[in-house]
Amino acid sequence: MALATVNDVRLFHELTGTGEIPIVLVHGSWVSHRTWEPVVPLLADSFRVLAYDRRGHGESERPATQGSVREDVADLAALIEHLELGALWVVGNSFGASITLRLAGERPDLVRGVIGHEPPLFSLLEDDPAMAPTLRDAERRISAVVERIAAGDHAGAAEQFVETVALGPGTWAQLPWEFRQTMIENAPTFLDESNDPEQFAFDLDWIKGFSRPALLTVGDQSPPTFGPVVAMLADALPMGEVVTLSGAGHVPHVTHPERYVEAVRAFVYKNAALRRSSR
């Protein structure tokens, strides 16, 4: 087990593969680096893959103080520098994609390119009257989960999140036992994230100057809030592209690993080739 102390927090991490192109995988809320296990072997033959547990998740340290998305961004930057990986591709899912985009805006020197799947940056939709009912419904569902965590029912909250927010009715029982157990253990960290006033906040100006490749993916089976967010982000990114993953939802690296890796590999290779040809 590899632990690195950055920003006074111990972070678990694993490096896999011997490829020349380094890539880091940033997981979303509730889960851990293990959520990437279906894709790491598929990526390791082409890339040097870094997977890690964000603070408060999995095998990383859980600080007792209130956390923030700013700390998550700072942790990722510090971990990259600690491991001396240089600039790399940053791949994030859900809240991990929010962290990825913030890192691109704050520390472009560490980022070759970004690939983000459905970041929950719902503040971008607040001025759209057509999205108001959908956002209110999403807020109601998440608030119900948060209340359940605060009451101490971590298992019930995790199941409720999966079935009413993330994946849909009946999906909790289909998840592997280890996956469900990780979510239950990480429930307090989701409560902590929910208490961060910047949880869903984002300013498009933060990424308008990021002139490196950026791929945003969305599943055609995902909740309707993500598509408009992805479209706005892609428009703001100078080299932004969007790919819709047919049949996939919010965690395509778990449900459709081969298709997800194909999209990641194709985008990275395409831009690597363009970079070589421009020299």
C-alpha positions as CSV (number, residue, x, y, z in Angstrom):
1,M,0.0,0.0,0.0
2,A,1.4,3.4,-1.0
3,L,0.7,6.4,1.1
4,A,1.8,10.0,0.3
5,T,1.5,12.8,2.8
6,V,0.4,16.0,1.0
7,N,-1.2,19.1,2.5
8,D,-0.9,17.3,5.9
9,V,-3.2,14.4,4.7
10,R,-2.2,10.9,3.9
11,L,-3.5,9.8,0.4
12,F,-3.5,6.2,-0.8
13,H,-2.4,5.8,-4.4
14,E,-1.4,3.2,-7.0
15,L,0.8,3.5,-10.1
16,T,0.2,0.9,-12.8
17,G,1.5,0.4,-16.3
18,T,4.6,1.4,-18.2
19,G,3.3,3.5,-21.0
20,E,5.0,6.8,-21.9
21,I,1.8,8.8,-21.4
22,P,0.9,9.5,-17.7
23,I,-2.7,9.6,-16.7
24,V,-4.5,10.2,-13.4
25,L,-8.0,8.9,-12.6
26,V,-10.1,11.1,-10.2
27,H,-13.0,9.3,-8.7
28,G,-16.4,10.8,-7.7
29,S,-18.3,11.0,-4.5
30,W,-19.1,8.0,-2.2
31,V,-16.5,5.7,-3.9
32,S,-12.8,5.2,-4.0
33,H,-10.0,4.4,-6.5
34,R,-11.5,0.9,-6.8
35,T,-14.3,2.2,-8.9
36,W,-11.6,2.5,-11.7
37,E,-10.6,-1.2,-11.4
38,P,-12.6,-2.2,-14.5
39,V,-10.6,0.2,-16.7
40,V,-7.1,0.2,-15.2
41,P,-6.0,-3.0,-16.8
42,L,-7.3,-1.8,-20.1
43,L,-5.4,1.5,-19.8
44,A,-2.2,0.1,-18.3
45,D,-1.0,-1.3,-21.6
46,S,-1.0,2.2,-23.1
47,F,-0.5,4.6,-20.2
48,R,1.2,5.0,-16.9
49,V,-1.9,5.1,-14.7
50,L,-2.2,6.8,-11.3
51,A,-5.3,6.0,-9.3
52,Y,-5.8,7.4,-5.8
53,D,-8.3,7.8,-3.0
54,R,-9.4,11.4,-2.4
55,R,-9.2,12.7,1.2
56,G,-12.0,11.2,3.2
57,H,-12.4,8.2,0.8
58,G,-11.3,4.6,0.8
59,E,-7.8,4.1,2.3
60,S,-6.9,7.8,2.5
61,E,-7.0,9.8,5.7
62,R,-10.3,11.3,6.9
63,P,-9.7,14.7,8.4
64,A,-12.1,15.7,11.2
65,T,-12.5,19.3,9.9
66,Q,-14.8,20.6,7.2
67,G,-13.4,19.9,3.8
68,S,-13.8,21.7,0.5
69,V,-13.4,21.1,-3.2
70,R,-10.5,23.6,-3.1
71,E,-8.7,21.1,-0.8
72,D,-9.4,18.3,-3.3
73,V,-7.8,20.3,-6.1
74,A,-4.8,21.3,-4.0
75,D,-4.4,17.6,-3.0
76,L,-4.4,16.4,-6.6
77,A,-1.8,19.1,-7.6
78,A,0.4,18.2,-4.7
79,L,0.2,14.5,-5.3
80,I,1.2,14.9,-9.0
81,E,4.2,17.0,-7.9
82,H,5.1,14.6,-5.0
83,L,5.3,11.7,-7.5
84,E,7.2,13.8,-10.0
85,L,5.0,12.8,-12.9
86,G,5.1,16.1,-14.7
87,A,2.2,17.2,-16.8
88,L,-0.3,14.4,-17.4
89,W,-3.8,13.7,-18.6
90,V,-6.4,14.1,-15.9
91,V,-9.5,11.9,-16.1
92,G,-12.4,12.5,-13.7
93,N,-15.9,11.2,-13.1
94,S,-18.7,13.1,-11.5
95,F,-17.3,15.2,-8.6
96,G,-13.9,14.0,-9.8
97,A,-14.6,15.7,-13.1
98,S,-15.4,19.0,-11.2
99,I,-12.0,18.7,-9.5
100,T,-10.4,17.9,-12.9
101,L,-11.7,21.1,-14.5
102,R,-10.8,23.3,-11.5
103,L,-7.2,21.9,-11.7
104,A,-7.1,22.7,-15.4
105,G,-8.0,26.3,-14.6
106,E,-5.7,26.7,-11.6
107,R,-2.7,24.6,-12.6
108,P,-2.5,24.1,-16.4
109,D,1.2,23.5,-16.0
110,L,0.3,20.1,-14.6
111,V,-2.3,19.1,-17.2
112,R,-1.7,17.8,-20.8
113,G,-5.4,17.5,-21.3
114,V,-8.6,16.7,-19.5
115,I,-11.4,14.1,-19.8
116,G,-14.4,14.6,-17.6
117,H,-17.7,12.7,-17.4
118,E,-20.7,14.5,-16.1
119,P,-19.4,17.0,-13.5
120,P,-22.3,18.1,-11.3
121,L,-21.7,21.8,-11.7
122,F,-25.4,22.7,-11.5
123,S,-24.8,26.3,-10.6
124,L,-24.2,26.8,-14.3
125,L,-27.9,26.1,-14.9
126,E,-29.3,28.4,-12.2
127,D,-30.2,31.2,-14.7
128,D,-32.1,28.9,-17.0
129,P,-35.8,28.9,-16.2
130,A,-36.4,25.8,-18.2
131,M,-34.1,23.8,-15.9
132,A,-35.6,25.2,-12.6
133,P,-38.0,22.3,-12.0
134,T,-35.3,19.7,-12.7
135,L,-32.8,21.3,-10.4
136,R,-35.4,21.6,-7.6
137,D,-36.2,18.0,-7.9
138,A,-32.5,17.0,-7.9
139,E,-31.9,19.2,-4.8
140,R,-34.8,17.6,-3.0
141,R,-33.5,14.1,-3.7
142,I,-30.0,15.0,-2.5
143,S,-31.3,16.8,0.5
144,A,-33.2,13.7,1.6
145,V,-30.0,11.6,1.3
146,V,-28.0,14.2,3.3
147,E,-30.6,14.2,6.1
148,R,-30.4,10.5,6.3
149,I,-26.6,10.6,6.7
150,A,-26.9,13.2,9.4
151,A,-29.3,11.0,11.2
152,G,-26.7,8.2,11.2
153,D,-28.3,5.9,8.6
154,H,-25.3,5.6,6.3
155,A,-26.4,2.3,4.7
156,G,-29.9,3.7,4.0
157,A,-28.5,6.9,2.7
158,A,-26.1,5.1,0.3
159,E,-28.9,3.0,-1.1
160,Q,-31.2,6.0,-1.5
161,F,-28.5,8.0,-3.3
162,V,-27.9,5.1,-5.8
163,E,-31.6,4.5,-6.5
164,T,-33.0,8.1,-6.5
165,V,-30.0,10.2,-7.6
166,A,-27.3,8.3,-9.4
167,L,-28.4,5.0,-11.1
168,G,-32.1,4.4,-10.7
169,P,-34.5,2.1,-8.9
170,G,-33.4,-1.5,-8.2
171,T,-29.7,-0.8,-8.9
172,W,-28.4,-1.0,-5.3
173,A,-28.9,-4.7,-5.0
174,Q,-27.0,-5.2,-8.3
175,L,-23.8,-3.5,-7.1
176,P,-21.0,-5.7,-5.8
177,W,-20.9,-6.1,-2.0
178,E,-17.5,-4.3,-1.8
179,F,-18.8,-1.4,-3.8
180,R,-21.8,-1.0,-1.5
181,Q,-19.6,-1.3,1.6
182,T,-17.3,1.4,0.3
183,M,-20.2,3.8,-0.2
184,I,-21.6,3.2,3.3
185,E,-18.1,3.9,4.8
186,N,-17.8,7.1,2.7
187,A,-21.2,8.5,3.5
188,P,-19.8,11.0,6.1
189,T,-17.6,12.4,3.5
190,F,-20.5,13.0,1.2
191,L,-22.2,14.9,4.0
192,D,-19.0,16.9,4.4
193,E,-19.0,17.7,0.6
194,S,-22.7,18.8,0.9
195,N,-21.8,21.3,3.6
196,D,-19.2,22.9,1.3
197,P,-20.9,26.0,-0.2
198,E,-18.7,25.6,-3.4
199,Q,-19.8,22.0,-4.0
200,F,-21.6,22.8,-7.3
201,A,-20.1,26.2,-8.0
202,F,-18.1,27.0,-11.1
203,D,-17.2,30.0,-13.2
204,L,-16.7,29.4,-16.9
205,D,-14.1,32.1,-16.9
206,W,-11.8,29.7,-15.0
207,I,-11.4,27.5,-18.0
208,K,-11.7,29.8,-21.0
209,G,-7.9,30.2,-21.0
210,F,-7.2,26.4,-20.9
211,S,-6.0,25.9,-24.4
212,R,-5.2,22.2,-24.2
213,P,-7.4,19.2,-25.3
214,A,-10.6,18.7,-23.3
215,L,-13.1,15.9,-23.8
216,L,-16.4,15.9,-21.9
217,T,-18.5,12.8,-22.0
218,V,-22.1,12.2,-21.2
219,G,-24.3,9.1,-21.1
220,D,-27.6,9.0,-22.9
221,Q,-29.1,7.2,-20.0
222,S,-28.0,9.8,-17.4
223,P,-30.2,12.3,-15.5
224,P,-31.2,15.3,-17.7
225,T,-29.2,17.8,-15.6
226,F,-25.8,16.7,-17.0
227,G,-26.2,17.3,-20.7
228,P,-26.7,21.1,-20.5
229,V,-23.8,21.4,-18.0
230,V,-21.5,19.5,-20.4
231,A,-22.6,21.6,-23.3
232,M,-21.8,24.9,-21.5
233,L,-18.4,23.6,-20.4
234,A,-17.5,22.4,-23.9
235,D,-18.5,25.8,-25.3
236,A,-16.2,27.6,-22.8
237,L,-13.2,25.4,-23.4
238,P,-11.1,26.5,-26.4
239,M,-10.5,22.9,-27.4
240,G,-13.6,21.3,-25.9
241,E,-15.3,18.3,-27.5
242,V,-18.3,16.3,-26.4
243,V,-18.9,12.5,-26.8
244,T,-22.2,10.9,-25.9
245,L,-21.8,7.3,-24.7
246,S,-24.7,5.3,-26.0
247,G,-26.4,3.1,-23.4
248,A,-24.3,4.4,-20.6
249,G,-25.2,6.4,-17.5
250,H,-23.3,8.2,-14.8
251,V,-20.5,5.7,-14.2
252,P,-19.5,4.4,-17.7
253,H,-16.1,3.2,-16.5
254,V,-18.0,0.7,-14.4
255,T,-20.9,-0.3,-16.6
256,H,-19.2,0.0,-20.1
257,P,-15.5,-0.1,-19.4
258,E,-14.4,-1.2,-22.9
259,R,-16.4,1.6,-24.6
260,Y,-15.2,4.1,-22.1
261,V,-11.5,3.2,-22.5
262,E,-12.0,3.3,-26.3
263,A,-13.2,6.9,-26.0
264,V,-10.3,7.9,-23.7
265,R,-7.6,6.2,-25.7
266,A,-8.9,7.6,-29.0
267,F,-9.0,11.1,-27.7
268,V,-5.5,11.0,-26.1
269,Y,-3.9,9.3,-29.1
270,K,-5.6,11.7,-31.6
271,N,-4.2,14.7,-29.7
272,A,-0.8,13.2,-29.2
273,A,-0.6,12.7,-33.0
274,L,-1.7,16.3,-33.6
275,R,1.0,17.5,-31.2
276,R,3.7,15.5,-32.9
277,S,2.7,16.7,-36.4
278,S,2.6,20.3,-35.3
279,R,6.3,20.3,-34.2
